[in-house]
Amino acid sequence: MGKLDKIDDTAVRATPHIFWHGSQVAPEARWRQAGQRAATIWLTGLSGAGKSTLASALEDKLVQAGHPAYVLDGDNLRHHLNRDLGFSPADRQENIRRSAEVARMMNDAGLMVICAFISPLRQDREMARQIIGADNFLETHISTSADVCEARDPKGLYKKARAGLIPEFTGVSAPYEPPLAPALSLDTGMLSLEQSCDRLFQQLARRFV
């Protein structure tokens, strides 16, 4: 895939009867009400790395500390909002675009959003950063090794991919591009869930809450 283009709203601009209706309430006002500066924590890593488990634990820790938060999980969204998408590069990109738009709106509403997506390509994660806004985007690499992820294989996906039953499976028949400069890197093969969650919570506390 080529170099990431700027987000294109040509289709909207070409339709003369669609207009943007702004809100009278600024995001900052909602953030003050929520007692936090809202942000998106974008967890990226291989299948089986521990993204969804960590996202759920962090959501609980934030809520217990009085910070409104919500998880956007890749598999969950493919049951509903993104159920029409497959796993081709184009569909993966659209999956990330839609999900990032949802995260942006939830940030505007004052919520901490924890996104758990394989999101294997750097250009797609950069697109998410542009949609959400760089100041509100915390890219976190769940850097658990491929060997550990495949040994876990909690959903049996690696076994199916090795048997040729799942085409374009990240880490087997499709590439994964790790972040070059993530805000945080966590190896759940070396760190416990509690340790990983604490490190991520501390990173958020320093920057947003």
N, C-alpha and C positions, 0 to 999 in steps of 0.2 A: 504494500500500500504506500501511497505517496506521502509527501509532506502534508501535515495537517493544515487545512485551509481555515480561514477565519469563519466563525459561525455565520451561516448564510441565511438571511431572512427574506430572500428574493421572492419565495412563494407568497409570503404574507404581503410584501410590498406590492406585488403584482395584482393583488386583490383589493380594489379600491374601497370596498365596503367593510373592511376590518380595521378597527382602531384600537390602540392601547388605552385602557381606562385606568388611570393612576389611583392610588389609595390616598386618603387624607392622613393616614397613620404611617409614619416612617418606621422602618424596621427597628431603628434605635429605640423608639418608644415601646415597641413590643419587647425588646431585649430588656429594657429597664423593668417592665412589668414582670418578666420572667426571672429577673435577678441574674442574668447571664448575658454574655455576648454569644449569640448562637453561632454554631460552626458545623461543618461536615467532616467527620472522621472517615476517611476512605481507606478501608482495609482491602489490600490486594495481595494475592498469593495463590499458590496452586490449590487444586482441589484436595481436601484433606489436611490443609495447613492449620486449620483451626479458626478461620475467619468468623464463621457463624457463631461458634461457641464463645469466642472472645467478645463479639459484638453483643451477644445476649448478656454476658456477665457485666460488660461496661455499662450497658443500658440500665441494668439493675442497680449498679453502684451509683450512677449519676442520679437516678430517681430517688434512691434512698438518701442521697445527700441534698435533695431538694432541687435538683436541676431537671426540668422537663426534657425528656429524650425519647427517641424512637429509632428502631432498627429498620433499615431497608435491606432486606436479604435478597440476593440474586435469584435463588430458587423460588422464594415466595412470590416475587414479582412476576416470574414466568408462569405462575399459576393463574394470574389475573391480568394485570396491565400489559405485560409483555408476552402473553401466551401465544401470540401470532408470530413470534420470532423464532428462528432456528439458531444455528451456531456458525453460520458462514461469517466471514469478516464483516460484511455489510450489516448482517443482523446483529452481530455482537456490538458493533458501533452504535446502532440504533437503540439497542438495549441500554447501553451506557448513557446515551443522550437523553432518553426519556427519564431514566432514573435520576440523572443529575438535575433535570428540570424539576422533578418532584422534590429532591433534596433542597434545591434553592428556595422553593416556595415554603417548605417547612422551616428553613432557616429564617426566612422573612417573618414567619409566624412566631419566632422566638424559640424554636426547638433545637436541641442538639440532635443531629442526625448521624447515625452510625451506619455506613454503607459497607456491606460485605459482598464483594464481587471479585471473581477471579480477575476480571479486566486485564487481560494479558498484554495488551499493546500500549506502549507509552503514549502514542498519539491519541488514543481514546481516553486515557486518563488525563491528558493535557486538555482535551476537549471538556471533560467534566470540570476541571479546574477553572477553565474560562467561563463556563456556564454558572458555576456556583460563586466564583470570585476567589482570587488567589488568597486574599486576606482571611477568608472563611474556610479554607480548604486545608485539611491536615492529612497528607498522604502517608499512610503507614504500611510498610512492607511486612507481611507475615512471612518471614524468610525461611520457614521450615523447609528442609531439603527435600528434593524429589524422592529420595530413597525412603525417608521417614513417612512422607505423605502416602507413598504407594504401599508401604508396610501397614499403615493404618487402614487405608482403603475403606472407610466407614460405610460407603454406599455401594461398594463393589464395582465402582466405575473403572478403576484401573484394569481390573481383571477383564472386564468387557472390552475395554479399549485395546488391550493387548491381543484379544481374540478377534479384533477387527469388527466388533459389533457397534462401536461408537466411533464414527468418523470425526476428524478434526477435534480430537480431545487434547486439551492443553497439557503439555508436559510429556505427551506420548507421540501424537501425530500432528500437533499444532504447537507453535512456539509460545514461550512465555518470556516477556521482556521485563526484567526486574527494574524497579525505579533506580535512577542514577543518583538521586539525592533526596531520599525520603525524609520526612520530618522525624520519623522514628522507624527502627527496624526491630522486629521481635521474632525470635526463633522459638516456637513452641515445642520444638524437640529438646531444647535446653532449659527453657523456662516453664515453670508451672503456670496454670491458668491464673492463679492469684497474683503471681509475680508479673505476668504480662499485663493483666488488668490494672494493677497498681502503677506500673510504669506509664501506661497510656493515660490513666487518670491524672497523674502528676504532670504530664506534658500538657494536658488540657488546663489544669489549674493554673499553670504558669502563663498560659496564653489567652485563655477565654473566660474562666470562671473566677 
